[in-house]
Amino acid sequence: MRRARHVDVEDLVAGLAEHREALGGLMVTYPSTHGCSRRIREICAIVHEHGGQVYMDGANMNAQVGLTSPARIGADVCH
């Protein structure tokens, strides 16, 4: 069985809708060990639409240099 390598956006939307009242945010490592999700901006926007914030783990920040930034992606906080 092959594992999913990226966020299942439809499943994320369902989970966010179900837990909207208790939602604080989403923690995401970007890029992950699986690469760059092409839907990361969409994912951040969806979390914001449901009242949450996006916390980005900056462990792979070197992989972003020259290509993007946490703010451009839509992250609210990054370490």
C-alpha positions as CSV (number, residue, x, y, z in Angstrom):
1,M,0.0,0.0,0.0
2,R,1.4,3.4,-1.0
3,R,1.2,6.1,1.6
4,A,-0.1,9.6,0.8
5,R,2.7,12.1,0.5
6,H,0.8,15.3,0.7
7,V,-2.1,16.6,2.8
8,D,-5.5,15.2,1.8
9,V,-7.1,18.6,1.4
10,E,-10.7,17.2,1.3
11,D,-10.1,15.3,4.5
12,L,-8.5,18.5,6.1
13,V,-11.6,20.5,5.2
14,A,-13.9,17.9,6.7
15,G,-11.8,17.8,9.9
16,L,-11.6,21.6,10.2
17,A,-15.4,21.9,9.7
18,E,-16.0,19.3,12.4
19,H,-13.7,20.9,14.9
20,R,-14.2,24.6,14.0
21,E,-15.3,25.6,17.5
22,A,-12.1,24.2,19.1
23,L,-9.7,24.9,16.3
24,G,-6.5,26.7,17.3
25,G,-4.4,26.1,14.3
26,L,-2.4,23.7,12.1
27,M,1.3,22.9,12.4
28,V,3.0,22.2,9.2
29,T,6.6,21.4,8.2
30,Y,7.2,22.9,4.8
31,P,8.8,21.6,2.7
32,S,8.3,18.2,4.3
33,T,10.5,15.2,3.8
34,H,8.1,14.3,1.0
35,G,8.8,17.6,-0.9
36,C,6.8,20.7,-1.5
37,S,3.0,20.5,-1.5
38,R,1.7,22.5,-4.5
39,R,-1.4,23.3,-2.4
40,I,0.3,24.8,0.6
41,R,-1.1,28.3,0.0
42,E,-4.6,26.8,-0.4
43,I,-4.1,24.8,2.8
44,C,-3.2,27.9,4.8
45,A,-6.1,29.8,3.4
46,I,-8.5,27.0,4.3
47,V,-7.2,26.9,7.9
48,H,-7.7,30.7,8.1
49,E,-11.2,30.4,6.7
50,H,-12.1,28.1,9.5
51,G,-10.7,30.5,12.2
52,G,-7.3,28.9,12.8
53,Q,-3.8,30.0,12.4
54,V,-0.9,28.3,10.6
55,Y,2.3,27.5,12.6
56,M,5.2,26.6,10.2
57,D,8.1,24.6,11.4
58,G,11.1,26.3,10.0
59,A,13.4,23.2,10.2
60,N,13.6,23.1,6.4
61,M,13.9,26.9,6.0
62,N,17.1,26.5,3.9
63,A,15.0,24.7,1.3
64,Q,12.8,27.8,1.0
65,V,15.5,30.3,0.5
66,G,15.2,32.0,-2.9
67,L,11.9,30.4,-3.7
68,T,9.4,31.6,-1.1
69,S,8.9,32.7,2.4
70,P,6.6,31.7,5.3
71,A,4.6,35.0,4.9
72,R,4.2,34.4,1.2
73,I,2.9,30.9,1.8
74,G,0.4,32.1,4.4
75,A,2.0,31.0,7.7
76,D,1.2,33.1,10.7
77,V,4.1,32.0,12.8
78,C,7.4,30.3,12.0
79,H,10.3,29.2,14.2
